[in-house]
Amino acid sequence: MAIAVNDIFEADRDWSKARHAKVVEDLHGRLQDLEEALGDNEWIDKQTFTVGDLMLISVLGGLRGSTQLDRFPKLAAYIERGEARPAHRKAMAAQLALYADRVPT
């Protein structure tokens, strides 16, 4: 979110372009810490998929399609595994259903 805030909502500020590199550096530091915590485990709680994984994968999925995960192959694979699970697909479908009547036709 910090990248989006900086690059979209604060793009007109004098300091926004200079701040971009720091925001990306901070993000990569957090992603590195998370990838190290994940290690070779399938899920954050080792072999058990939990609500923590569901939430984390939902948040990290926001980086899909960007280059931010290129340096973190274990996290990219973790997100892919998680998004492929029926529990994740069911939770996301339920979330999106809340807005189904608001989609322009």
Phi and psi in degrees as GROMACS dihedral restraints (atoms count N, CA, C in turn):
[ dihedral_restraints ]
;  ai    aj    ak    al  type     phi  dphi    fc
    3     4     5     6     1   -62.0    20    10
    4     5     6     7     1   -36.2    20    10
    6     7     8     9     1   -65.5    20    10
    7     8     9    10     1   -44.8    20    10
    9    10    11    12     1   -62.9    20    10
   10    11    12    13     1   -44.2    20    10
   12    13    14    15     1   -59.7    20    10
   13    14    15    16     1   -48.6    20    10
   15    16    17    18     1   -65.4    20    10
   16    17    18    19     1   -48.5    20    10
   18    19    20    21     1   -83.5    20    10
   19    20    21    22     1   -19.2    20    10
   21    22    23    24     1  -110.8    20    10
   22    23    24    25     1   -60.8    20    10
   24    25    26    27     1   -78.2    20    10
   25    26    27    28     1   -24.0    20    10
   27    28    29    30     1  -116.1    20    10
   28    29    30    31     1    16.3    20    10
   30    31    32    33     1   -60.8    20    10
   31    32    33    34     1   -25.6    20    10
   33    34    35    36     1   -84.1    20    10
   34    35    36    37     1    -3.0    20    10
   36    37    38    39     1   -80.8    20    10
   37    38    39    40     1   146.4    20    10
   39    40    41    42     1   -58.2    20    10
   40    41    42    43     1   -33.9    20    10
   42    43    44    45     1   -91.8    20    10
   43    44    45    46     1    -4.6    20    10
   45    46    47    48     1   -60.3    20    10
   46    47    48    49     1   -47.7    20    10
   48    49    50    51     1   -63.7    20    10
   49    50    51    52     1   -40.8    20    10
   51    52    53    54     1   -67.0    20    10
   52    53    54    55     1   -33.6    20    10
   54    55    56    57     1   -74.9    20    10
   55    56    57    58     1   -24.1    20    10
   57    58    59    60     1   -51.9    20    10
   58    59    60    61     1   -48.5    20    10
   60    61    62    63     1   -59.4    20    10
   61    62    63    64     1   -39.8    20    10
   63    64    65    66     1   -68.1    20    10
   64    65    66    67     1   -39.5    20    10
   66    67    68    69     1   -63.7    20    10
   67    68    69    70     1   -43.3    20    10
   69    70    71    72     1   -66.1    20    10
   70    71    72    73     1   -41.1    20    10
   72    73    74    75     1   -59.8    20    10
   73    74    75    76     1   -44.7    20    10
   75    76    77    78     1   -63.1    20    10
   76    77    78    79     1   -43.3    20    10
   78    79    80    81     1   -60.1    20    10
   79    80    81    82     1   -46.8    20    10
   81    82    83    84     1   -63.2    20    10
   82    83    84    85     1   -34.6    20    10
   84    85    86    87     1   -63.1    20    10
   85    86    87    88     1   -43.1    20    10
   87    88    89    90     1   -69.0    20    10
   88    89    90    91     1   -39.3    20    10
   90    91    92    93     1   -65.7    20    10
   91    92    93    94     1   -37.7    20    10
   93    94    95    96     1   -62.9    20    10
   94    95    96    97     1   -45.7    20    10
   96    97    98    99     1   -59.8    20    10
   97    98    99   100     1   -42.8    20    10
   99   100   101   102     1   -67.2    20    10
  100   101   102   103     1   -41.7    20    10
  102   103   104   105     1   -63.8    20    10
  103   104   105   106     1   -38.7    20    10
  105   106   107   108     1   -66.1    20    10
  106   107   108   109     1   -39.1    20    10
  108   109   110   111     1   -65.7    20    10
  109   110   111   112     1   -37.3    20    10
  111   112   113   114     1   -67.8    20    10
  112   113   114   115     1   -40.2    20    10
  114   115   116   117     1    55.9    20    10
  115   116   117   118     1  -131.7    20    10
  117   118   119   120     1   -98.9    20    10
  118   119   120   121     1    10.6    20    10
  120   121   122   123     1   -71.8    20    10
  121   122   123   124     1   149.8    20    10
  123   124   125   126     1   -71.6    20    10
  124   125   126   127     1   -38.2    20    10
  126   127   128   129     1  -133.3    20    10
  127   128   129   130     1   168.4    20    10
  129   130   131   132     1   -58.9    20    10
  130   131   132   133     1   -38.1    20    10
  132   133   134   135     1   -95.9    20    10
  133   134   135   136     1    51.3    20    10
  135   136   137   138     1    62.8    20    10
  136   137   138   139     1  -103.6    20    10
  138   139   140   141     1  -103.6    20    10
  139   140   141   142     1     3.5    20    10
  141   142   143   144     1  -106.8    20    10
  142   143   144   145     1   121.8    20    10
  144   145   146   147     1   -77.2    20    10
  145   146   147   148     1   125.6    20    10
  147   148   149   150     1  -125.8    20    10
  148   149   150   151     1   175.0    20    10
  150   151   152   153     1   -61.0    20    10
  151   152   153   154     1   -28.2    20    10
  153   154   155   156     1   -60.7    20    10
  154   155   156   157     1   -41.8    20    10
  156   157   158   159     1   -65.6    20    10
  157   158   159   160     1   -42.8    20    10
  159   160   161   162     1   -56.6    20    10
  160   161   162   163     1   -47.1    20    10
  162   163   164   165     1   -68.6    20    10
  163   164   165   166     1   -45.1    20    10
  165   166   167   168     1   -64.1    20    10
  166   167   168   169     1   -43.1    20    10
  168   169   170   171     1   -65.0    20    10
  169   170   171   172     1   -37.0    20    10
  171   172   173   174     1   -62.7    20    10
  172   173   174   175     1   -42.0    20    10
  174   175   176   177     1   -70.0    20    10
  175   176   177   178     1   -48.8    20    10
  177   178   179   180     1   -65.8    20    10
  178   179   180   181     1   -26.6    20    10
  180   181   182   183     1   -59.2    20    10
  181   182   183   184     1   -21.7    20    10
  183   184   185   186     1   -64.8    20    10
  184   185   186   187     1   -16.8    20    10
  186   187   188   189     1   -88.8    20    10
  187   188   189   190     1    -9.5    20    10
  189   190   191   192     1   -56.4    20    10
  190   191   192   193     1   137.4    20    10
  192   193   194   195     1    87.0    20    10
  193   194   195   196     1    -9.3    20    10
  195   196   197   198     1   -98.9    20    10
  196   197   198   199     1   178.9    20    10
  198   199   200   201     1   -94.9    20    10
  199   200   201   202     1     2.2    20    10
  201   202   203   204     1   -65.6    20    10
  202   203   204   205     1   -25.5    20    10
  204   205   206   207     1   -93.5    20    10
  205   206   207   208     1    -1.5    20    10
  207   208   209   210     1   -57.2    20    10
  208   209   210   211     1   -33.7    20    10
  210   211   212   213     1   -87.0    20    10
  211   212   213   214     1     1.2    20    10
  213   214   215   216     1  -131.0    20    10
  214   215   216   217     1    70.1    20    10
  216   217   218   219     1   -62.7    20    10
  217   218   219   220     1   -31.8    20    10
  219   220   221   222     1   -67.2    20    10
  220   221   222   223     1   -38.7    20    10
  222   223   224   225     1   -69.0    20    10
  223   224   225   226     1   -40.4    20    10
  225   226   227   228     1   -60.4    20    10
  226   227   228   229     1   -42.9    20    10
  228   229   230   231     1   -67.6    20    10
  229   230   231   232     1   -37.4    20    10
  231   232   233   234     1   -60.4    20    10
  232   233   234   235     1   -46.1    20    10
  234   235   236   237     1   -62.7    20    10
  235   236   237   238     1   -45.3    20    10
  237   238   239   240     1   -60.8    20    10
  238   239   240   241     1   -44.3    20    10
  240   241   242   243     1   -60.4    20    10
  241   242   243   244     1   -45.5    20    10
  243   244   245   246     1   -66.4    20    10
  244   245   246   247     1   -42.5    20    10
  246   247   248   249     1   -68.2    20    10
  247   248   249   250     1   -21.6    20    10
  249   250   251   252     1   -81.0    20    10
  250   251   252   253     1   -14.1    20    10
  252   253   254   255     1   -72.6    20    10
  253   254   255   256     1   140.7    20    10
  255   256   257   258     1   -57.4    20    10
  256   257   258   259     1   -35.5    20    10
  258   259   260   261     1   -62.7    20    10
  259   260   261   262     1   -40.7    20    10
  261   262   263   264     1   -68.5    20    10
  262   263   264   265     1   -46.6    20    10
  264   265   266   267     1   -60.3    20    10
  265   266   267   268     1   -40.3    20    10
  267   268   269   270     1   -65.4    20    10
  268   269   270   271     1   -44.9    20    10
  270   271   272   273     1   -64.7    20    10
  271   272   273   274     1   -41.4    20    10
  273   274   275   276     1   -68.4    20    10
  274   275   276   277     1   -39.3    20    10
  276   277   278   279     1   -62.9    20    10
  277   278   279   280     1   -41.5    20    10
  279   280   281   282     1   -64.5    20    10
  280   281   282   283     1   -39.9    20    10
  282   283   284   285     1   -64.7    20    10
  283   284   285   286     1   -47.0    20    10
  285   286   287   288     1   -67.6    20    10
  286   287   288   289     1   -29.1    20    10
  288   289   290   291     1   -62.7    20    10
  289   290   291   292     1   -27.3    20    10
  291   292   293   294     1   -61.7    20    10
  292   293   294   295     1   -25.2    20    10
  294   295   296   297     1  -109.9    20    10
  295   296   297   298     1     4.8    20    10
  297   298   299   300     1   -58.2    20    10
  298   299   300   301     1   -36.4    20    10
  300   301   302   303     1   -78.1    20    10
  301   302   303   304     1    -3.4    20    10
  303   304   305   306     1  -103.6    20    10
  304   305   306   307     1     0.2    20    10
  306   307   308   309     1   -76.5    20    10
  307   308   309   310     1   126.4    20    10
  309   310   311   312     1   -63.4    20    10
  310   311   312   313     1   143.9    20    10
